[in-house]
Structure formats: structure tokens, C-alpha cells
Amino acid sequence: MKIRIVTAIVALCAFIPICIFSHTIVYPVTSALLACVAVWEMWHCIQKKDGEDGKENMGSVFLYIPTYIVAVGAPFLAFFKLKAVGTLSGTWHMKNAAAEVINILACSMFLLLLYYFVLAVFSKGKISIEALAVFFMMTIYIVVSFTCLVLLRNGINGTYFYLLPFVGAWISDTFAYFTGRLFGKHKLIPEVSPKKTIEGSIGGIVFTAISFVVYGIVFKKLFPGMESDYILLAVMGAAASVISQVGDLIASVIKRHYGIKDYGKLFPGHGGVMDRFDSVLATAPVVYILSVVFSHTFF
């Protein structure tokens, strides 16, 4: 527990300056680095079982270098594309620029998929199709999520929206844990995560909804001219909590499938990037979608 607390404090100390300079290139650099580490953790997780299946180990430079290029390129593309447009260009121009980023990312993912198929074909059966499929699926999940964090920060009302994926994920995790410890009696999905309870899940949803409302109140105090729709914020918080818990379960079911405890050791006591950001990865795209749809409503 002491290691977990110390790691959390150190991580918070690192997170604060990143938030302060989030309007600069610091944010896409951090997102790109975390995306690369998460991709590596996933590749390392899959290749263990891939090697056990008698297939060629997936540690080929031909596999992961192109993946890293996409993982690094996507957050930087989002940053520079939206910076080029500028926040004063109007909502339509910002949404159009973000749509271009998503289109380029979708095309890049298709080319990456095609490349994986080519790699599988010319490996003559030495590289597992199943392993490549899981790796590609999780690469999309990781890269799109970290790119959405950058899109949120540099998009419409980015100053207000970009922290919400972190608030939603971490408040939900924290209060679901404590509510479950205090009141938990009915298991949620014991086959995937034995310790999670229905009561804990409900607690996470309720407190996350409240935290989003508090978030809106705080920003209204800091920026008196800003309007906040507290009902929509509460709904958004509840949705973020549900998605956050789904993200946690996604990470758990993959770990169980591959028989590992943690994805990595980057955060002592917490695991790797995939362990620490599993909920954020699921929450970020959903918050981004809601921020675009209700850009003139929430704030």
C-alpha cells in the first residue's frame, strides 16, 4: 500500500505540470509516449502466449515499428492540425479540422491492418493470425484514445473538457472501490473481476455524476461568464463512469485471457500504462464525442 501511495503522489506531481503546459507540445509528447508504452505492453502480453502456441515470437521489428509510428504520429497530427486552425477560427472550422484528423487516422489504421495481413502471409504461418488480430484491435483502442485526449485539449472549449476523462475515470475507480468495500454484497462480474460489486459500481456512477457537477460549478466560479448545464454534466458524468468501468473490465478480461497480473511495471504498485490508464482509454473517446455533440450546451 505504501508503494502505491508513493507512486500516486509522484504521478500526481508529474501530472500537474503536464496540465499546466497542456496547451503546448508537452501534451501530445506525453500522449505519444504513453501510447507507445501501452502498445509495447500489449505486444509483450500477447507475444508470451503467441510463443507458447508454437508460432514465431511476435518480437519482430517489422511488426512493431510501423505500429509505433502510428502511435506517435496520431497525437502529433491532432495537435498540429488543430493548432493550425486555431481556437478563434470558429466551431465549424475546429470540427472540420478534427474530422480530418479522424479520417487520416482511420486511413492509417486500414493501411496498418493491410500491412499486418501482408506480414502474416509472408511469414508463411509463423505469425499467429489470432495474435495479430488482438494486437491490431488493441492498437486501435490505444491510439484512438490517446489521440482523443489531444483532440479534447485543443478542440472546442478544450480548456474545460480535457480533464473530464481523468476526472471521470479516477473518481469512478476510487469511489467504486470504497463503496464496494463498505456496502458491496453482490458481485458484478466475478468471472472477469472477482472483487467488483454491483453496489460499488452504482457508487462510482453516483459520485462521478456529482463530481462532474462540482467540476462545472468550480469552472463557473473561475470564469464568471461561462454557463454550465448541470443536468447534462451529471448525465455525462454517469455515462463516463459506466464507460470507465467497462474499460477497467476490458483490461481485466484481456489479462485473464493471457494469464498475467499486470501489463507492466512503469508505475510501482499500480502496474503499467494499460493498468493505470485502462479506464481513461475507454472514457476519453466518449467524452470527446459528447463534447462535440454538446459543445454549446455543457459550457
HUTAQUI-V754481 format. One record per residue. N is the residue number from 1. RES is the residue in one letter. SS is DSSP state (alpha for helix, beta for strand, coil for the rest). Layout:
n=N res=RES ss=SS
n=N res=RES ss=SS
This chain:
n=1 res=M ss=coil
n=2 res=K ss=alpha
n=3 res=I ss=alpha
n=4 res=R ss=alpha
n=5 res=I ss=alpha
n=6 res=V ss=alpha
n=7 res=T ss=alpha
n=8 res=A ss=alpha
n=9 res=I ss=alpha
n=10 res=V ss=alpha
n=11 res=A ss=alpha
n=12 res=L ss=alpha
n=13 res=C ss=alpha
n=14 res=A ss=alpha
n=15 res=F ss=alpha
n=16 res=I ss=alpha
n=17 res=P ss=alpha
n=18 res=I ss=alpha
n=19 res=C ss=alpha
n=20 res=I ss=alpha
n=21 res=F ss=coil
n=22 res=S ss=coil
n=23 res=H ss=coil
n=24 res=T ss=coil
n=25 res=I ss=alpha
n=26 res=V ss=alpha
n=27 res=Y ss=alpha
n=28 res=P ss=alpha
n=29 res=V ss=alpha
n=30 res=T ss=alpha
n=31 res=S ss=alpha
n=32 res=A ss=alpha
n=33 res=L ss=alpha
n=34 res=L ss=alpha
n=35 res=A ss=alpha
n=36 res=C ss=alpha
n=37 res=V ss=alpha
n=38 res=A ss=alpha
n=39 res=V ss=alpha
n=40 res=W ss=alpha
n=41 res=E ss=alpha
n=42 res=M ss=alpha
n=43 res=W ss=alpha
n=44 res=H ss=alpha
n=45 res=C ss=alpha
n=46 res=I ss=alpha
n=47 res=Q ss=alpha
n=48 res=K ss=alpha
n=49 res=K ss=alpha
n=50 res=D ss=alpha
n=51 res=G ss=alpha
n=52 res=E ss=alpha
n=53 res=D ss=coil
n=54 res=G ss=coil
n=55 res=K ss=coil
n=56 res=E ss=coil
n=57 res=N ss=coil
n=58 res=M ss=coil
n=59 res=G ss=coil
n=60 res=S ss=coil
n=61 res=V ss=alpha
n=62 res=F ss=alpha
n=63 res=L ss=alpha
n=64 res=Y ss=alpha
n=65 res=I ss=alpha
n=66 res=P ss=alpha
n=67 res=T ss=alpha
n=68 res=Y ss=alpha
n=69 res=I ss=alpha
n=70 res=V ss=alpha
n=71 res=A ss=alpha
n=72 res=V ss=alpha
n=73 res=G ss=alpha
n=74 res=A ss=alpha
n=75 res=P ss=alpha
n=76 res=F ss=alpha
n=77 res=L ss=alpha
n=78 res=A ss=alpha
n=79 res=F ss=alpha
n=80 res=F ss=alpha
n=81 res=K ss=alpha
n=82 res=L ss=alpha
n=83 res=K ss=alpha
n=84 res=A ss=alpha
n=85 res=V ss=alpha
n=86 res=G ss=coil
n=87 res=T ss=alpha
n=88 res=L ss=alpha
n=89 res=S ss=alpha
n=90 res=G ss=coil
n=91 res=T ss=alpha
n=92 res=W ss=alpha
n=93 res=H ss=alpha
n=94 res=M ss=alpha
n=95 res=K ss=alpha
n=96 res=N ss=alpha
n=97 res=A ss=alpha
n=98 res=A ss=alpha
n=99 res=A ss=alpha
n=100 res=E ss=alpha
n=101 res=V ss=alpha
n=102 res=I ss=alpha
n=103 res=N ss=alpha
n=104 res=I ss=alpha
n=105 res=L ss=alpha
n=106 res=A ss=alpha
n=107 res=C ss=alpha
n=108 res=S ss=alpha
n=109 res=M ss=alpha
n=110 res=F ss=alpha
n=111 res=L ss=alpha
n=112 res=L ss=alpha
n=113 res=L ss=alpha
n=114 res=L ss=alpha
n=115 res=Y ss=alpha
n=116 res=Y ss=alpha
n=117 res=F ss=alpha
n=118 res=V ss=alpha
n=119 res=L ss=alpha
n=120 res=A ss=alpha
n=121 res=V ss=alpha
n=122 res=F ss=alpha
n=123 res=S ss=coil
n=124 res=K ss=coil
n=125 res=G ss=coil
n=126 res=K ss=coil
n=127 res=I ss=coil
n=128 res=S ss=coil
n=129 res=I ss=alpha
n=130 res=E ss=alpha
n=131 res=A ss=alpha
n=132 res=L ss=alpha
n=133 res=A ss=alpha
n=134 res=V ss=alpha
n=135 res=F ss=alpha
n=136 res=F ss=alpha
n=137 res=M ss=alpha
n=138 res=M ss=alpha
n=139 res=T ss=alpha
n=140 res=I ss=alpha
n=141 res=Y ss=alpha
n=142 res=I ss=alpha
n=143 res=V ss=alpha
n=144 res=V ss=alpha
n=145 res=S ss=alpha
n=146 res=F ss=alpha
n=147 res=T ss=alpha
n=148 res=C ss=alpha
n=149 res=L ss=alpha
n=150 res=V ss=alpha
n=151 res=L ss=alpha
n=152 res=L ss=alpha
n=153 res=R ss=alpha
n=154 res=N ss=alpha
n=155 res=G ss=coil
n=156 res=I ss=coil
n=157 res=N ss=coil
n=158 res=G ss=alpha
n=159 res=T ss=alpha
n=160 res=Y ss=alpha
n=161 res=F ss=alpha
n=162 res=Y ss=coil
n=163 res=L ss=coil
n=164 res=L ss=alpha
n=165 res=P ss=alpha
n=166 res=F ss=alpha
n=167 res=V ss=alpha
n=168 res=G ss=alpha
n=169 res=A ss=alpha
n=170 res=W ss=alpha
n=171 res=I ss=alpha
n=172 res=S ss=alpha
n=173 res=D ss=alpha
n=174 res=T ss=alpha
n=175 res=F ss=alpha
n=176 res=A ss=alpha
n=177 res=Y ss=alpha
n=178 res=F ss=alpha
n=179 res=T ss=alpha
n=180 res=G ss=alpha
n=181 res=R ss=alpha
n=182 res=L ss=alpha
n=183 res=F ss=alpha
n=184 res=G ss=coil
n=185 res=K ss=coil
n=186 res=H ss=coil
n=187 res=K ss=beta
n=188 res=L ss=beta
n=189 res=I ss=beta
n=190 res=P ss=coil
n=191 res=E ss=coil
n=192 res=V ss=coil
n=193 res=S ss=beta
n=194 res=P ss=beta
n=195 res=K ss=beta
n=196 res=K ss=beta
n=197 res=T ss=beta
n=198 res=I ss=alpha
n=199 res=E ss=alpha
n=200 res=G ss=alpha
n=201 res=S ss=alpha
n=202 res=I ss=alpha
n=203 res=G ss=alpha
n=204 res=G ss=alpha
n=205 res=I ss=alpha
n=206 res=V ss=alpha
n=207 res=F ss=alpha
n=208 res=T ss=alpha
n=209 res=A ss=alpha
n=210 res=I ss=alpha
n=211 res=S ss=alpha
n=212 res=F ss=alpha
n=213 res=V ss=alpha
n=214 res=V ss=alpha
n=215 res=Y ss=alpha
n=216 res=G ss=alpha
n=217 res=I ss=alpha
n=218 res=V ss=alpha
n=219 res=F ss=alpha
n=220 res=K ss=alpha
n=221 res=K ss=alpha
n=222 res=L ss=alpha
n=223 res=F ss=coil
n=224 res=P ss=coil
n=225 res=G ss=coil
n=226 res=M ss=coil
n=227 res=E ss=coil
n=228 res=S ss=coil
n=229 res=D ss=coil
n=230 res=Y ss=alpha
n=231 res=I ss=alpha
n=232 res=L ss=alpha
n=233 res=L ss=alpha
n=234 res=A ss=alpha
n=235 res=V ss=alpha
n=236 res=M ss=alpha
n=237 res=G ss=alpha
n=238 res=A ss=alpha
n=239 res=A ss=alpha
n=240 res=A ss=alpha
n=241 res=S ss=alpha
n=242 res=V ss=alpha
n=243 res=I ss=alpha
n=244 res=S ss=alpha
n=245 res=Q ss=alpha
n=246 res=V ss=alpha
n=247 res=G ss=alpha
n=248 res=D ss=alpha
n=249 res=L ss=alpha
n=250 res=I ss=alpha
n=251 res=A ss=alpha
n=252 res=S ss=alpha
n=253 res=V ss=alpha
n=254 res=I ss=alpha
n=255 res=K ss=alpha
n=256 res=R ss=alpha
n=257 res=H ss=alpha
n=258 res=Y ss=alpha
n=259 res=G ss=coil
n=260 res=I ss=coil
n=261 res=K ss=coil
n=262 res=D ss=coil
n=263 res=Y ss=coil
n=264 res=G ss=coil
n=265 res=K ss=coil
n=266 res=L ss=coil
n=267 res=F ss=beta
n=268 res=P ss=coil
n=269 res=G ss=coil
n=270 res=H ss=coil
n=271 res=G ss=beta
n=272 res=G ss=coil
n=273 res=V ss=alpha
n=274 res=M ss=alpha
n=275 res=D ss=alpha
n=276 res=R ss=alpha
n=277 res=F ss=coil
n=278 res=D ss=alpha
n=279 res=S ss=alpha
n=280 res=V ss=alpha
n=281 res=L ss=alpha
n=282 res=A ss=alpha
n=283 res=T ss=alpha
n=284 res=A ss=alpha
n=285 res=P ss=alpha
n=286 res=V ss=alpha
n=287 res=V ss=alpha
n=288 res=Y ss=alpha
n=289 res=I ss=alpha
n=290 res=L ss=alpha
n=291 res=S ss=alpha
n=292 res=V ss=alpha
n=293 res=V ss=alpha
n=294 res=F ss=coil
n=295 res=S ss=coil
n=296 res=H ss=coil
n=297 res=T ss=coil
n=298 res=F ss=coil
n=299 res=F ss=coil
